[in-house]
Amino acid sequence: MGLFLLDYGAGNVQSLANSLTTLGHEFTWISDAADFAKATTLIFPGVGAFETAIQHLRSRGLLEPLREYIRSGRPYFGICIGMQVLFLSSTESPTPGLGIVPCPIEQFDSTDKSVPHIGWNSAELLDPTKHADEPVESSYYYFVHSYCAKYNPEKYPDATEWIHSTTQYGQELFVSSVRKGNVFATQFHPEKSGAAGLALLDAWLRKPGLDTESDLQPHPLVQPKLKPKHRLTKRIVACMDVRANDEGDLVVTKGDQYDVREKPEPTSTDIAIQTAGAVRNLGKPVALAARYYALGADELCLLNITSFRHSPLRDQPMLAVVRAAAACVFVPLTIGGGIKDTVDPDGTNRSALEVAGAYFRAGADKVSIGSEAVYAVERLRASGKCDRTSAIETIAHAYGRQAVVVSVDPRRVYVDPKTYDGPYKDELVHGLLDGSEKERGKAWWYQCTVSGGREARPLSVVELVQGVEALGAGEILLNSIDRDGTGLGFDLALVNLVKKSVHIPVVASSGAGKAEHFVEVFQETDVEAALAAGIFHREEVQIAEVKDALETAGINVRIEKP
């Protein structure tokens, strides 16, 4: 008897397991229907698609035992999909939910904001009276979802008694947590919400149910009201390019224009026979990940750029890195590299979905797809329809689009602004009259590349990002080959061009050289997040310095309290 965790088979539950271990709580996994009878406390975590979650529970014979467990009065904590399955239904799927909370899950309106809702937002309590055991405080928590229970007491009055907190995104209010009797559930991810999330988990586990007379008494509720602006913060992402060095050890590296080797000392006057320098080593990936978490990074990104990605499921060193990082990092973790259909050396076929699943089980929260996304969009444009076989489509169907990031590597193609009449004339960017001398009087469009920027493809950045959005991607990681490693600041023209072309969140990358560049990209564009690598690795700029600059500029940012 004791604490059990329910893994429905399609979401990252390892992060919660790591959190519970860190907090000192022992638990057992639900392995079959009989385990529900042994549980005195149950947590159902995970990201994923509503239909997939219900189907997996039903196929494994766990759906009805889960319903009976909740009805038994024993404590239940649902996280993300573990909350959504409590509701009547979801517009994501015709599959009915458990029907315990009498209202539906609906998709966000994307007319005034990006969807999915990804990032750190506040959860505002409806009950102003604060008990010592209250499991939610007005703090920042991490959200990643496209569907929500919209706050609508007039239409669904019977659901009001369940509502514990609400959150505003754009000009919509939604239910961010429910609590009634033995049931507590959150739309956000406490296991990925840093110190605040760990404290919430620990508080609930120490007193998971309502067991006193005063707890059951009704309290006056605050009527939530829309504010002029939501409290979703701008995210600062620390990125680590991971590859094997010449000795076979995995290291974090960073290149200038994607060249990750040190410049060699001249050993000969003949350039042709000079040997290449060693792979630039900026630290061990797990140690750096732990450091950036402690310093307040909102998300971490590990990109596997090593040469043995032809067999990603046999890439045990990288999977081990993900497991170790997830065990000590309690903010979102994105993994990229080798997320594609492959064939092992022994002839075994490996699907992109299988590879992504391995990373999710190791502790990743999102996967990043690069070159494969370009090829998928080329097929989409050639056929005019989605074939449902691409890595983006298969992973988004199983885990939800919020789990799929597409990493884009565009390069400028300069043209004569007076004579160009090619297919990308509507996408041309013109150099500012008071801009740099290199750009003044010139025009260019952005061409997509693959293989780490080494090969150009006949596809513009606008065609690519609109294509991957149609295929089901939930976020764009927008690099710039021209700005990478320059320290000149983000390519604002590129960021604005992409941000205005899609309705999904965008992470700006490449070019940051000082804290003011982060202020600039958030003031001059509507981008949701900004990423840096080398300046953080070399400690030229500190994450705290960036956040202080943003806060001073009046930009909403998460400051982790010690």
RODONU-776314 format. One line per 5 residues: number of its first residue (from 1); their letters; for each residue y, x, z of C-alpha. Coordinates in nm, 2 decimals. Example, Ala and Ser with C-alpha at 12.3 -4.5 7.8 and 13.67 -1.06 7.14 Angstrom:
1> as> -0.45 1.23 0.78 ~ -0.11 1.37 0.71;
***
This chain:
1> mglfl> 0.00 0.00 0.00 ~ 0.36 0.12 -0.07 ~ 0.61 0.19 -0.34 ~ 0.48 0.14 -0.70 ~ 0.65 0.22 -1.03;
6> ldyga> 0.59 0.01 -1.34 ~ 0.57 0.20 -1.67 ~ 0.56 -0.06 -1.95 ~ 0.49 0.21 -2.20 ~ 0.80 0.25 -2.41;
11> gnvqs> 1.08 0.39 -2.20 ~ 1.19 0.70 -2.02 ~ 1.06 0.64 -1.66 ~ 1.02 1.01 -1.58 ~ 1.38 1.03 -1.48;
16> lansl> 1.34 0.77 -1.21 ~ 1.02 0.95 -1.09 ~ 1.22 1.27 -1.06 ~ 1.50 1.10 -0.87 ~ 1.25 0.95 -0.62;
21> ttlgh> 1.08 1.28 -0.57 ~ 1.42 1.45 -0.51 ~ 1.51 1.18 -0.25 ~ 1.17 1.24 -0.07 ~ 1.01 0.90 -0.15;
26> eftwi> 0.64 0.89 -0.24 ~ 0.52 0.64 -0.51 ~ 0.23 0.54 -0.72 ~ 0.22 0.43 -1.08 ~ 0.10 0.08 -1.17;
31> sdaad> -0.21 0.15 -1.38 ~ -0.35 -0.20 -1.41 ~ -0.30 -0.56 -1.30 ~ -0.49 -0.50 -0.97 ~ -0.23 -0.25 -0.85;
36> fakat> 0.03 -0.53 -0.80 ~ -0.17 -0.65 -0.50 ~ -0.14 -0.31 -0.34 ~ 0.24 -0.28 -0.38 ~ 0.47 -0.36 -0.10;
41> tlifp> 0.77 -0.25 -0.31 ~ 0.81 -0.23 -0.69 ~ 1.05 -0.07 -0.93 ~ 1.05 -0.15 -1.30 ~ 1.27 0.10 -1.49;
46> gvgaf> 1.33 0.20 -1.85 ~ 1.53 0.18 -2.16 ~ 1.40 0.00 -2.47 ~ 1.39 -0.31 -2.68 ~ 1.34 -0.65 -2.51;
51> etaiq> 1.07 -0.76 -2.75 ~ 0.88 -0.43 -2.72 ~ 0.89 -0.44 -2.34 ~ 0.75 -0.80 -2.32 ~ 0.49 -0.73 -2.58;
56> hlrsr> 0.37 -0.41 -2.40 ~ 0.35 -0.60 -2.07 ~ 0.16 -0.88 -2.23 ~ -0.09 -0.66 -2.42 ~ -0.17 -0.46 -2.11;
61> gllep> -0.22 -0.77 -1.90 ~ 0.08 -0.70 -1.68 ~ 0.33 -0.98 -1.76 ~ 0.19 -1.25 -1.54 ~ 0.10 -1.02 -1.25;
66> lreyi> 0.46 -0.90 -1.26 ~ 0.58 -1.26 -1.25 ~ 0.35 -1.34 -0.95 ~ 0.46 -1.02 -0.77 ~ 0.83 -1.13 -0.79;
71> rsgrp> 0.75 -1.48 -0.68 ~ 0.56 -1.34 -0.38 ~ 0.88 -1.24 -0.21 ~ 0.80 -0.86 -0.20 ~ 1.10 -0.63 -0.29;
76> yfgic> 1.16 -0.58 -0.66 ~ 1.41 -0.34 -0.82 ~ 1.46 -0.37 -1.20 ~ 1.66 -0.11 -1.40 ~ 1.80 -0.18 -1.75;
81> igmqv> 1.51 -0.34 -1.93 ~ 1.36 -0.41 -1.59 ~ 1.66 -0.63 -1.52 ~ 1.68 -0.79 -1.87 ~ 1.32 -0.92 -1.86;
86> lflss> 1.41 -1.13 -1.56 ~ 1.63 -1.36 -1.78 ~ 1.53 -1.65 -2.00 ~ 1.55 -1.48 -2.34 ~ 1.74 -1.23 -2.55;
91> tespt> 1.91 -1.27 -2.88 ~ 1.75 -0.94 -2.97 ~ 1.41 -1.12 -3.00 ~ 1.26 -1.47 -3.01 ~ 1.02 -1.35 -2.73;
96> pglgi> 1.09 -1.53 -2.40 ~ 1.16 -1.35 -2.08 ~ 1.03 -1.42 -1.73 ~ 1.29 -1.70 -1.69 ~ 1.37 -1.61 -1.33;
101> vpcpi> 1.74 -1.58 -1.38 ~ 1.85 -1.90 -1.57 ~ 2.07 -1.75 -1.85 ~ 2.01 -1.55 -2.17 ~ 2.07 -1.19 -2.27;
106> eqfds> 2.31 -1.17 -2.56 ~ 2.45 -0.90 -2.79 ~ 2.79 -0.75 -2.72 ~ 3.08 -0.86 -2.95 ~ 3.17 -0.55 -3.16;
111> tdksv> 3.50 -0.67 -3.29 ~ 3.71 -0.48 -3.03 ~ 3.47 -0.20 -2.92 ~ 3.18 0.02 -3.01 ~ 2.83 -0.11 -2.96;
116> phigw> 2.60 0.01 -2.79 ~ 2.80 0.03 -2.46 ~ 2.73 0.39 -2.37 ~ 2.89 0.58 -2.08 ~ 3.02 0.56 -1.73;
121> nsael> 3.17 0.23 -1.62 ~ 3.25 0.06 -1.30 ~ 3.05 -0.22 -1.13 ~ 3.27 -0.46 -0.94 ~ 3.11 -0.66 -0.65;
126> ldptk> 3.16 -1.04 -0.65 ~ 3.11 -1.04 -0.27 ~ 3.42 -0.89 -0.10 ~ 3.24 -0.86 0.24 ~ 3.07 -0.52 0.26;
131> hadep> 2.75 -0.49 0.46 ~ 2.64 -0.15 0.57 ~ 2.33 -0.19 0.35 ~ 2.52 -0.31 0.04 ~ 2.34 -0.14 -0.25;
136> vessy> 2.63 -0.13 -0.50 ~ 2.98 0.01 -0.44 ~ 3.27 0.01 -0.68 ~ 3.18 0.34 -0.83 ~ 3.10 0.47 -1.18;
141> yyfvh> 2.75 0.43 -1.31 ~ 2.59 0.51 -1.64 ~ 2.52 0.23 -1.89 ~ 2.34 0.25 -2.23 ~ 2.27 -0.09 -2.39;
146> sycak> 2.36 -0.32 -2.68 ~ 2.27 -0.65 -2.51 ~ 2.38 -0.79 -2.18 ~ 2.40 -1.10 -1.96 ~ 2.75 -1.22 -2.03;
151> ynpek> 2.95 -1.36 -1.73 ~ 2.98 -1.73 -1.81 ~ 2.96 -1.94 -1.49 ~ 3.09 -2.25 -1.67 ~ 2.80 -2.25 -1.92;
156> ypdat> 2.53 -2.12 -1.68 ~ 2.63 -2.23 -1.33 ~ 2.28 -2.20 -1.19 ~ 2.29 -1.82 -1.27 ~ 2.60 -1.76 -1.06;
161> ewihs> 2.40 -1.73 -0.73 ~ 2.22 -1.43 -0.88 ~ 2.53 -1.24 -0.98 ~ 2.59 -0.94 -0.76 ~ 2.84 -0.74 -0.97;
166> ttqyg> 3.02 -0.76 -1.30 ~ 3.15 -0.49 -1.54 ~ 3.41 -0.52 -1.81 ~ 3.36 -0.37 -2.16 ~ 3.63 -0.43 -2.41;
171> qelfv> 3.74 -0.79 -2.34 ~ 3.40 -0.91 -2.23 ~ 3.27 -0.94 -1.87 ~ 2.90 -0.90 -1.82 ~ 2.65 -0.90 -1.53;
176> ssvrk> 2.59 -0.54 -1.42 ~ 2.36 -0.63 -1.12 ~ 2.18 -0.93 -0.98 ~ 2.06 -0.98 -0.62 ~ 1.89 -1.27 -0.46;
181> gnvfa> 1.62 -1.28 -0.20 ~ 1.37 -1.00 -0.27 ~ 1.51 -0.92 -0.62 ~ 1.77 -0.66 -0.70 ~ 1.83 -0.53 -1.05;
186> tqfhp> 2.09 -0.33 -1.24 ~ 2.19 -0.31 -1.60 ~ 2.31 0.05 -1.54 ~ 2.08 0.35 -1.46 ~ 2.12 0.47 -1.11;
191> eksga> 1.87 0.75 -1.18 ~ 2.12 0.88 -1.44 ~ 2.44 0.82 -1.24 ~ 2.46 1.14 -1.05 ~ 2.52 1.14 -0.67;
196> aglal> 2.64 0.77 -0.67 ~ 2.32 0.66 -0.84 ~ 2.09 0.86 -0.61 ~ 2.27 0.72 -0.31 ~ 2.22 0.36 -0.44;
201> ldawl> 1.85 0.42 -0.49 ~ 1.80 0.57 -0.15 ~ 1.99 0.29 0.02 ~ 1.78 0.02 -0.14 ~ 1.45 0.20 -0.07;
206> rkpgl> 1.54 0.22 0.30 ~ 1.62 -0.15 0.31 ~ 1.49 -0.31 -0.01 ~ 1.50 -0.68 0.09 ~ 1.72 -0.93 0.26;
211> dtesd> 1.56 -0.98 0.60 ~ 1.82 -1.10 0.85 ~ 1.98 -1.44 0.90 ~ 2.33 -1.30 0.83 ~ 2.22 -1.16 0.50;
216> lqphp> 2.12 -1.50 0.38 ~ 2.45 -1.67 0.47 ~ 2.68 -1.75 0.17 ~ 2.99 -1.54 0.13 ~ 3.31 -1.63 -0.06;
221> lvqpk> 3.29 -1.48 -0.41 ~ 3.57 -1.31 -0.60 ~ 3.63 -1.47 -0.94 ~ 3.62 -1.18 -1.19 ~ 3.91 -1.16 -1.42;
226> lkpkh> 3.96 -0.96 -1.74 ~ 4.19 -0.67 -1.71 ~ 4.40 -0.53 -2.00 ~ 4.17 -0.24 -2.04 ~ 3.81 -0.17 -1.93;
231> rltkr> 3.72 0.13 -1.70 ~ 3.47 0.30 -1.93 ~ 3.54 0.67 -1.90 ~ 3.57 0.93 -2.17 ~ 3.26 1.15 -2.15;
236> ivacm> 3.25 1.53 -2.15 ~ 2.92 1.66 -2.29 ~ 2.79 2.01 -2.24 ~ 2.56 2.12 -2.53 ~ 2.30 2.39 -2.54;
241> dvran> 2.15 2.52 -2.86 ~ 1.80 2.65 -2.76 ~ 1.59 2.88 -2.97 ~ 1.34 3.16 -2.93 ~ 1.48 3.51 -2.93;
246> degdl> 1.30 3.81 -3.09 ~ 1.08 3.84 -2.78 ~ 0.97 3.48 -2.80 ~ 1.17 3.36 -2.49 ~ 1.37 3.04 -2.51;
251> vvtkg> 1.74 3.11 -2.46 ~ 2.07 2.92 -2.50 ~ 2.26 3.06 -2.79 ~ 2.58 2.98 -2.99 ~ 2.69 3.09 -3.33;
256> dqydv> 3.01 3.12 -3.53 ~ 2.98 2.90 -3.83 ~ 2.61 2.85 -3.72 ~ 2.52 3.23 -3.72 ~ 2.36 3.29 -3.38;
261> rekpe> 2.29 3.66 -3.41 ~ 2.52 3.93 -3.26 ~ 2.70 4.14 -3.51 ~ 2.50 4.46 -3.54 ~ 2.64 4.80 -3.47;
266> ptstd> 2.66 4.99 -3.81 ~ 2.37 5.23 -3.83 ~ 2.42 5.30 -4.20 ~ 2.70 5.31 -4.45 ~ 2.47 5.10 -4.67;
271> iaiqt> 2.53 4.74 -4.58 ~ 2.21 4.63 -4.75 ~ 1.99 4.81 -4.51 ~ 2.17 4.74 -4.19 ~ 1.95 4.55 -3.94;
276> agavr> 2.05 4.21 -3.81 ~ 2.17 4.18 -3.45 ~ 1.97 4.02 -3.17 ~ 1.99 3.65 -3.10 ~ 2.29 3.58 -2.89;
281> nlgkp> 2.17 3.51 -2.54 ~ 2.41 3.30 -2.32 ~ 2.16 3.21 -2.05 ~ 1.84 3.02 -1.97 ~ 1.84 2.65 -2.07;
286> valaa> 1.72 2.50 -1.74 ~ 1.95 2.71 -1.53 ~ 2.25 2.63 -1.75 ~ 2.16 2.26 -1.75 ~ 2.15 2.25 -1.37;
291> ryyal> 2.48 2.44 -1.35 ~ 2.66 2.20 -1.59 ~ 2.52 1.90 -1.39 ~ 2.66 2.05 -1.07 ~ 2.99 2.11 -1.24;
296> gadel> 3.03 1.75 -1.33 ~ 2.92 1.72 -1.70 ~ 2.88 1.35 -1.79 ~ 2.59 1.42 -2.03 ~ 2.38 1.72 -2.14;
301> cllni> 2.25 1.79 -2.49 ~ 1.96 2.03 -2.56 ~ 1.92 2.11 -2.93 ~ 1.61 2.29 -3.03 ~ 1.71 2.51 -3.32;
306> tsfrh> 1.41 2.75 -3.30 ~ 1.19 2.82 -3.59 ~ 0.86 2.67 -3.46 ~ 0.97 2.30 -3.50 ~ 0.70 2.25 -3.77;
311> splrd> 0.47 2.15 -3.49 ~ 0.69 1.98 -3.23 ~ 0.42 1.83 -3.02 ~ 0.27 2.18 -2.98 ~ 0.61 2.31 -2.89;
316> qpmla> 0.51 2.34 -2.52 ~ 0.79 2.57 -2.42 ~ 1.06 2.32 -2.53 ~ 0.87 2.03 -2.37 ~ 0.85 2.23 -2.06;
321> vvraa> 1.23 2.30 -2.07 ~ 1.29 1.92 -2.10 ~ 1.06 1.85 -1.80 ~ 1.22 2.11 -1.59 ~ 1.58 2.01 -1.68;
326> aacvf> 1.51 1.64 -1.61 ~ 1.37 1.73 -1.27 ~ 1.71 1.87 -1.16 ~ 1.96 1.69 -1.37 ~ 2.06 1.33 -1.29;
331> vplti> 2.29 1.25 -1.58 ~ 2.18 1.16 -1.94 ~ 1.98 1.42 -2.14 ~ 1.97 1.42 -2.52 ~ 1.71 1.62 -2.70;
336> gggik> 1.73 1.72 -3.07 ~ 1.52 1.93 -3.31 ~ 1.20 1.84 -3.49 ~ 1.23 1.47 -3.44 ~ 1.06 1.38 -3.77;
341> dtvdp> 0.73 1.30 -3.94 ~ 0.53 1.63 -3.95 ~ 0.18 1.76 -4.01 ~ 0.03 2.01 -3.76 ~ -0.13 2.32 -3.90;
346> dgtnr> -0.47 2.16 -3.84 ~ -0.38 1.87 -4.07 ~ -0.30 1.62 -3.79 ~ -0.02 1.38 -3.89 ~ 0.26 1.34 -3.63;
351> salev> 0.51 1.06 -3.66 ~ 0.87 1.09 -3.55 ~ 0.81 0.81 -3.31 ~ 0.52 1.01 -3.15 ~ 0.74 1.31 -3.12;
356> agayf> 1.03 1.11 -2.97 ~ 0.79 0.95 -2.72 ~ 0.67 1.29 -2.60 ~ 1.03 1.39 -2.53 ~ 1.10 1.06 -2.36;
361> ragad> 0.80 1.10 -2.14 ~ 0.91 1.45 -2.05 ~ 1.25 1.32 -1.93 ~ 1.48 1.28 -2.23 ~ 1.70 0.97 -2.25;
366> kvsig> 1.81 1.00 -2.61 ~ 1.68 1.19 -2.91 ~ 1.91 1.34 -3.18 ~ 1.81 1.34 -3.55 ~ 1.98 1.57 -3.80;
371> seavy> 1.85 1.65 -4.15 ~ 1.60 1.36 -4.15 ~ 1.88 1.12 -4.12 ~ 2.05 1.25 -4.43 ~ 1.72 1.21 -4.63;
376> averl> 1.68 0.86 -4.49 ~ 2.02 0.75 -4.61 ~ 1.96 0.90 -4.95 ~ 1.65 0.68 -4.98 ~ 1.84 0.38 -4.85;
381> rasgk> 2.12 0.43 -5.11 ~ 1.86 0.48 -5.39 ~ 1.66 0.17 -5.31 ~ 1.93 -0.05 -5.16 ~ 1.72 -0.15 -4.87;
386> cdrts> 1.58 -0.02 -4.54 ~ 1.21 0.07 -4.57 ~ 1.15 0.07 -4.19 ~ 0.97 0.40 -4.21 ~ 1.25 0.64 -4.12;
391> aieti> 1.26 0.82 -3.79 ~ 1.58 0.62 -3.70 ~ 1.42 0.28 -3.77 ~ 1.09 0.34 -3.60 ~ 1.24 0.49 -3.29;
396> ahayg> 1.52 0.23 -3.26 ~ 1.27 -0.05 -3.30 ~ 1.05 0.08 -3.01 ~ 1.32 0.21 -2.78 ~ 1.64 0.04 -2.88;
401> rqavv> 1.92 0.18 -3.10 ~ 2.09 0.32 -2.79 ~ 1.81 0.59 -2.77 ~ 1.89 0.73 -3.12 ~ 2.17 0.98 -3.19;
406> vsvdp> 2.24 1.12 -3.53 ~ 2.38 1.47 -3.55 ~ 2.61 1.51 -3.86 ~ 2.70 1.85 -4.01 ~ 2.98 1.79 -4.27;
411> rrvyv> 3.18 2.06 -4.46 ~ 3.51 2.03 -4.63 ~ 3.51 2.03 -5.01 ~ 3.86 2.11 -5.14 ~ 3.99 1.93 -5.45;
416> dpkty> 4.32 1.92 -5.64 ~ 4.50 1.62 -5.49 ~ 4.70 1.56 -5.82 ~ 4.40 1.54 -6.05 ~ 4.09 1.45 -5.85;
421> dgpyk> 3.95 1.11 -5.95 ~ 3.59 1.15 -5.83 ~ 3.37 0.92 -5.62 ~ 3.53 1.02 -5.29 ~ 3.89 0.97 -5.38;
426> delvh> 3.92 0.69 -5.11 ~ 3.79 0.93 -4.85 ~ 4.03 1.22 -4.93 ~ 4.21 1.38 -4.64 ~ 4.55 1.54 -4.72;
431> glldg> 4.68 1.84 -4.54 ~ 4.99 1.77 -4.33 ~ 5.32 1.90 -4.45 ~ 5.38 2.06 -4.11 ~ 5.01 2.16 -4.07;
436> seker> 4.85 2.50 -4.10 ~ 4.93 2.71 -4.40 ~ 4.57 2.70 -4.51 ~ 4.57 2.31 -4.53 ~ 4.93 2.24 -4.65;
441> gkaww> 4.94 2.08 -4.99 ~ 4.56 2.05 -5.02 ~ 4.31 1.77 -5.01 ~ 3.95 1.75 -4.93 ~ 3.65 1.53 -4.87;
446> yqctv> 3.36 1.59 -4.63 ~ 3.02 1.67 -4.77 ~ 2.70 1.64 -4.57 ~ 2.46 1.92 -4.52 ~ 2.11 1.98 -4.39;
451> sggre> 1.91 2.27 -4.24 ~ 2.18 2.37 -4.00 ~ 2.46 2.36 -4.26 ~ 2.28 2.58 -4.50 ~ 2.22 2.32 -4.78;
456> arpls> 2.48 2.08 -4.92 ~ 2.37 1.73 -5.02 ~ 2.53 1.48 -5.26 ~ 2.65 1.26 -4.98 ~ 2.98 1.22 -4.81;
461> vvelv> 3.02 1.19 -4.43 ~ 3.13 0.83 -4.46 ~ 2.83 0.74 -4.67 ~ 2.61 0.91 -4.42 ~ 2.75 0.76 -4.10;
466> qgvea> 2.76 0.40 -4.24 ~ 2.40 0.45 -4.37 ~ 2.26 0.56 -4.03 ~ 2.44 0.28 -3.86 ~ 2.27 0.03 -4.10;
471> lgage> 1.93 0.20 -4.03 ~ 1.97 0.15 -3.65 ~ 2.13 0.46 -3.50 ~ 2.32 0.40 -3.18 ~ 2.55 0.70 -3.17;
476> illns> 2.70 0.98 -3.39 ~ 2.73 1.34 -3.28 ~ 3.00 1.46 -3.52 ~ 3.00 1.84 -3.58 ~ 3.23 2.03 -3.81;
481> idrdg> 3.11 2.34 -3.99 ~ 3.47 2.44 -4.07 ~ 3.58 2.42 -3.71 ~ 3.26 2.55 -3.54 ~ 3.34 2.85 -3.32;
486> tglgf> 3.70 2.87 -3.42 ~ 3.86 2.75 -3.10 ~ 4.13 2.58 -3.31 ~ 4.06 2.23 -3.17 ~ 3.86 1.93 -3.30;
491> dlalv> 3.90 1.83 -3.66 ~ 4.11 1.52 -3.58 ~ 4.11 1.40 -3.95 ~ 3.74 1.41 -3.96 ~ 3.70 1.24 -3.62;
496> nlvkk> 3.94 0.96 -3.72 ~ 3.77 0.91 -4.06 ~ 3.43 0.87 -3.91 ~ 3.54 0.66 -3.61 ~ 3.71 0.41 -3.84;
501> svhip> 3.40 0.39 -4.06 ~ 3.14 0.27 -3.80 ~ 3.11 0.04 -3.50 ~ 2.89 0.27 -3.29 ~ 3.01 0.54 -3.04;
506> vvass> 3.11 0.88 -3.17 ~ 3.09 1.22 -2.99 ~ 3.34 1.47 -3.12 ~ 3.21 1.83 -3.15 ~ 3.31 2.17 -3.28;
511> gagka> 3.63 2.36 -3.24 ~ 3.73 2.31 -2.88 ~ 3.90 2.62 -2.74 ~ 4.10 2.50 -2.44 ~ 4.12 2.20 -2.21;
516> ehfve> 4.42 2.06 -2.41 ~ 4.20 2.01 -2.71 ~ 4.00 1.75 -2.52 ~ 4.32 1.57 -2.43 ~ 4.43 1.58 -2.79;
521> vfqet> 4.11 1.44 -2.93 ~ 4.11 1.14 -2.69 ~ 4.49 1.08 -2.74 ~ 4.48 1.10 -3.12 ~ 4.15 0.93 -3.19;
526> dveaa> 3.94 0.64 -3.04 ~ 3.63 0.87 -2.99 ~ 3.42 0.79 -2.69 ~ 3.31 1.15 -2.59 ~ 3.38 1.51 -2.67;
531> laagi> 3.13 1.80 -2.67 ~ 3.16 2.17 -2.62 ~ 2.92 2.46 -2.60 ~ 3.04 2.82 -2.63 ~ 3.36 2.78 -2.43;
536> fhree> 3.15 2.64 -2.14 ~ 2.87 2.90 -2.17 ~ 3.12 3.19 -2.17 ~ 3.32 3.02 -1.89 ~ 3.64 3.04 -2.10;
541> vqiae> 3.70 2.68 -2.00 ~ 3.56 2.50 -1.70 ~ 3.44 2.13 -1.70 ~ 3.66 2.06 -1.40 ~ 3.96 2.21 -1.58;
546> vkdal> 3.90 1.97 -1.87 ~ 3.87 1.67 -1.64 ~ 4.18 1.76 -1.45 ~ 4.37 1.79 -1.78 ~ 4.24 1.45 -1.89;
551> etagi> 4.33 1.29 -1.55 ~ 4.68 1.44 -1.56 ~ 4.72 1.29 -1.91 ~ 4.63 0.94 -1.78 ~ 4.29 0.94 -1.96;
556> nvrie> 4.01 0.77 -1.76 ~ 3.75 1.02 -1.67 ~ 3.47 1.04 -1.41 ~ 3.54 1.27 -1.12 ~ 3.22 1.33 -0.92;
561> kp> 3.29 1.32 -0.55 ~ 3.13 1.61 -0.35;
***
